[in-house]
Amino acid sequence: MHKRRQKIVPTVLTTVALLVPVSLTAPAATAAPAEAGTTVTGTWKGKVFGDNGASAGYRAKVRIVKRDGKLRGKVASGGCYGVWRFKGRSGATYRFTEVITRDTTGGKCVKRVAVKVRRDGAKLRVVWREPTSGDTATMLARKG
């Protein structure tokens, strides 16, 4: 049995492709995917679990924006509405303090809570920690 060798025949398309300078490609196109996996800004929605005394899987929505070079956020979860004040960053983890500004639960919202957020692939992992009891709740949120 004879092996047949395939010949590479240059066509007009491959010749043109080889002649196009690489600098014509947009640099932003290569930077965008890396940014998409690391930024915490945007609107995030998910279900909260592990919150002592609350029903498991209640919905939460977080919106994080960057204004004047500072991160800040708004949160709505289980009848508690508030703001996030940026405290700092350690590697890929961003720290906020959540301050409740409106409570529609009849006083069940904790007024101040420590919050840590970081990207987990295409999602945002949020961990709330109550300062007095140490109670924690988590959410793995999707963009939306």
N, C-alpha and C positions, 0 to 999 in steps of 0.2 A: 504494500500500500504506500502510495506516495503522499507525503505531506505537501500541502499546497501553501505556498507563501502568499500572504496578502500584501499587496503593494499599497503604499499610501500615496494617493494621487492628490496633489494640492488642487483645490478648487478655488474659484474666485472668492467664496465665502471665507475659507480658512486663510487665504492670502490677505484679505482685507482685515480679518480679525487680528492677524499678526502685525499688521501695520498700524493699528489704532494705538495711540499712546496711552499708557496707563493713567496718566494725569487727568484724563477726561472723566474718569469715574469720580463721583461725588464723595468727598471724605466723610460727610455726615452719614452716608449710607452704612459705612462700616462702624461708626461710633454709636449709632442708635441702638443696636441690639445689646451692647454692653451696658449702656445707660438703662435700658428697659429692665434689666435684672437687678439693678442696685438702687434705684430711686424709691423713696418712700412717699413722695408726693402723689396726690390724686385722691379719688374717692374710692373707699374700700368697704365691702359689705361681707358679713359673715354671721356665724352663730357663736355665741359665747357659752363655754362649758367650764365647770369647776367652781362656779361662783357659789360659795356656801350660802344656803338659805334661799337661793333663787332657782326657778325652774331651769332645767338643763336645755341648752340649745336656743335661748332667746336671741332674737336678731339684734345686730348692732351695725351702725354705719359710722365710718370715720372719714373725715375729709382733712387732708394735710396739704398745706400750701406753703410756698416760700415767698415772703414779702419783705422787701428791704433787706434781703440777705438773711432773714431769720425764718425758721420753721415755726409754724403754729398750726393748730388744728381745732376742729369742732367734732363733737361726738354725740350720738343719739343711741341709747341702748336701754331697753326695758323700762321706758318712761323716765329715764334720766337724761338730761341734756346739759352739755357743758363745753368747756374750752380746754385745749391742751396748750400748755406753756412749755416751750423747749428748754431743757436743762443741760443738754450736752450729748456728746457722741463718744462711744468707745468702739473703735473698729466699725463694724457694720450695724451696731446696735445704737438706736437713738432713744434718748431718755426724755420723758415729758412728765409734767404734773398735770393731772386732770382736776379741774375745778368745776363742780356742778353749779350751773346757773339757773336751772329750772328743774323742779322735781314734781312729776305728776303721779307719783306712787304713794303719796301720803307720808313722806319722810323716810322711805326705805333706801334712798340713794346715799352713798357715802360721799361727803362733801369734797374731800381731797384724797386722791389715789395716785400712787406712782405708776407710771406706764413705761414699758419698754417695747419698741417695735424694731423689726428687722425683716428684710426680704427673705423669703423661703421659696426660691425658684420664681415663679410668676405670681406668687401670693405674698401677703404680708402677715407675719406672725405678730400678734399683739398679746402682751402679758400685763395684766393689771395686778397690782399688789396693794392691799390695804395696809396702811402703816401701823395701826394699833393691833390688829388681830393677826396680821401676816397672811390672811386669806388671799388666794390668787385665783384669777380667772384667765382663760386663754381664748383666743379666736384666731383661726387661720382664714383670712379674708381674701376674697377675689376682687379684682379691679372692677369698678362699675358704679 
